[in-house]
């Protein structure tokens, strides 16, 4: 029986939309290799397995330095840079075959590391103060303001979906934390449920009949003054995520089908769970 090819999720940093499309097209071609690479679209809340960074974009390098992802989330730089960083570099123009070979090598090292950590039941946390950082502050001041805001209250989770299956699945994942997980199948039931429970997180299946996800997120967020609720869309790859329509209404999206790892990681971003 043939083994399923591992899918490596990649976050691109500092590239134009056209360049991102090119990466996605190259990775989408079937290859007789050990790994399959998937470019995470802008707005995706899924944690990446690896990063590819435009080394000629100073802000992109600053973002990478701030992320300080560690060996479990390796990064590959594209282009020349005068800043010393502990990551392999692929010069321009990109030689795609060579790029894939470099990604495969990084994925091999990552898999070996994760296997070792799993065997030792050890979690490695990178020590930021021992790593060189790009001493530049290009951050948007609004980002600091967001960090000063309190985390969402423990108000539970609202699932907007056509049936109860995903709701029951999420409830099984949060059973130990005793978060209430409620189901709504339309705009009215979602508003009524949130009025009663003041949820901390709402997850909306955009395939739910009769749902306008952006409008629903806006109504839910405006329902309680001073109450913060995170809204996440669950979308198919064919869904055209509108970043402008989503601005201020939802935090981002997750691609279906959803793995347990992706669902748990998303909840950890918005709920006080570990």
N, C-alpha and C positions, 0 to 999 in steps of 0.2 A: 504494500500500500504506500503510495507516494505521500510525503509529508507536505503540509501546507506551507507555502513560502511566507516567512515572516514579513509583515508590513512595517516599514520604518517611516514614522511621521516626521516630516521636516518643516521647520519654520524658516522662511526666508526673511532676512532683515536687510533693508536698504536698497532693494531692487525696484525697478519701475514695473508697472502692471504688465507691460509687454515682456519684460525679462521673466517675470513670474510665470506668465503663460508659456514661455519657451521651456522653462524648467519642468513645468507640469506635463507638457507634451512629450519631452524626452523621457521622463520617468514613466509615462503611461505606456510606452512601447514595451511589448512583451520581451523579456530577456531570459536567457537560460543562465540565471545567476541564483545566488543563495538568498537574496533579499529583493523585496519590491519596495520602491520609494514612493511616498505620497506627500505632495505639497499641501500643507494646511492653508486654506484660504483665509484672507483677511477677515477678521471677526470670529474665527474659530476659537473656542475656549479650550480645545483639547491641548494637553501638554505635549510638546514635541519630544521626539526621541533624539533628534539631532538638529543642529542649526547650520545654515549656509548664510554667510554674511558678506556683504559688499565691503571689502577692505578699503575701497577708495571713497567711502562715505563715512566721514568722521562721526556723524551722529549714530550711524549703525554700529561703529566700533564702541562708542560710549554705551550704547544699549547692551551690547554683548558683555562689556566689562561690568556693568551693573548687575546683569543676570548672573554672572559668574557660575555658569551651569555645572561645572565639574565633569569628571570623566564619564559619568553615566549619561550625560547629554552632550556628547562631543560636538565641536564646531569646526567648520571648514571655511577658510577665508578665500574670497575670490578677488584677484587683482593685487596691485602693489600697495604697500603701506610703509610709512616710515616709523610706525609705532611697533615696538616689540610686544608681541602677544604669543602665548603658548599654544598656538593652533597651527596646523598645517595650512599651506597656501597653494592655491591653484592660480597661476598667472593668467592674464588675458592675452589673446583670445582663448576662450574656454575650449579645451579639447575634451569632448563629452565622454569618450571612451575612458580616458585617463581619469576624469572626474568620478565616473562610476567605480573605477578601481579603487580610488582613494576613499570613497564612501563605503565600499565593501570592507576595506581594511579597518576603518573606524568602527563599523558595525560589528566586525569580528571581535575587536578589543572590548567593545561595549558589552557584547553578549558574554564574553569570558568574565568580565568584571561582575556583571549581574549574577551570573551563575555562582561565582565565588562568594559574593555577598549573601546570596540566598542560602548557600551551604553553611555559611558561618552564622546565619541569622543576624547579620550585622547591617546597620544602616550607616553609610558614610556621609558625613556632613562636611562640605568643604569649608576650610577656615579662611574667611575672606581677608583677614588682616595679613595673612602670609602670602597673598597673591598680589602681583602688580596690578594697578588699576589705572585707567586713563583719567588723569586729573583734570577733567573738564566737566562743567555742569551745563548741559544743553537741554535740561528737562523743562517741560512746560510747568510754570508755577501752579497751574491748576491741578497738576498731579499731586503736589504736596498738600493742597487743600483737601483733595479727596482722601488722602491718608489720615487726615486729622478727624474725619468723620467716624462715628462709632460703627461697630460692626452690626449687622442686622440682628434683631432680637430672635430668641428661640421661638418663632411662631409657626414652625412646621413648613410643610411643602405642599404646594398646589400643583397637581398634574392636570393639564388640559389635553384630553385625548378622546378618541371615539369609543374606547372601551376601558375595562379595568385592568388589563394585563400588565401594562407598564407601571401603573399605580401600585399594584400588588408587589411587583418586582422591587420598586424603590422602597416600599414599606419593609420588605424583607432585609434590605441592605441597612436600614436605619433602625432596625428593631431594638438594638442594644441602647440606642440613644433616646428612645421613646418620643421621637418627633411624630406628631400627627401628620399623616399623608392623606390628602383629600383629592377627590376626583371631580372634575367639571367637564361637561361635554359641549358647552356652548358659552357665549358671552354672558348671558344672564346668570347661569349657575356659577360661573367663575366669580362674578362680582358678588353674588350672594355669599358664597363660601368664604371669600376673602374678607368681606365685611364682618363676618362672624369670627374668623380665626386670625386675621392679620398675619398672613404667612410671611416667612423670611425669604422663600424661594419659590418661584413659579417656573415650571417647565412646560412649554407649549409645543405639542406635535402639530406642525404646520399642515399636516395632511388631514387634520380633523375637519369634517364637513362644516361649512358655514362660518369658519373662523377667519377673521382678518388679524393675523398675529400682531402686527405693529399697532393697530388700533386697540386691540385688547390689552397689550402691554401698557399703552398710554392711559387707558381707563383705570387699570388696576393700580398703576403708580400714583394716579391722581386721587385715589379713593380715600386715603388717610393722610392728612397733613402731619408732617413730622415723622411718618413711619416709612422706613426704607425696605423695599422688597426687590430682590434681584430677579430679573426675567431672562430666561434662556430658551432659545428656539431649538427644536429638534427637527432637522431638515434632511431631505433626500439630496443626493449629489446633483440632481436636476433642478433643485430649488434655486432661484436667482435671489440670493441674499442682497437686500438693498441697504447699504451702509448708511445712506442719508436718512432713509425712513426709520432705520433702527436707532439712529443717534438720539440719545436721551430717553429712549423707550425700552431698549433691551440691552443686556450686557454683551450678548454675542450668541453664538450658536454651537451646536454639536452635530456632526454628521451621523446619520443612521447608516447601517445598524450600529447600535451602541454596545460596547463591551463593558463588563463590570468595572474594569480599571478606569475607563473614561468617565463613567457615571459617578463613581466614588470620588475621583479627582475633581470633578466639577462641583460636587456638593461641598467638598472641603474648601473650595474657594469662597463659598458664601455662607456656610454654616459652621458653628463652633464644634466641629468634630475632628478627630485625629485618626 
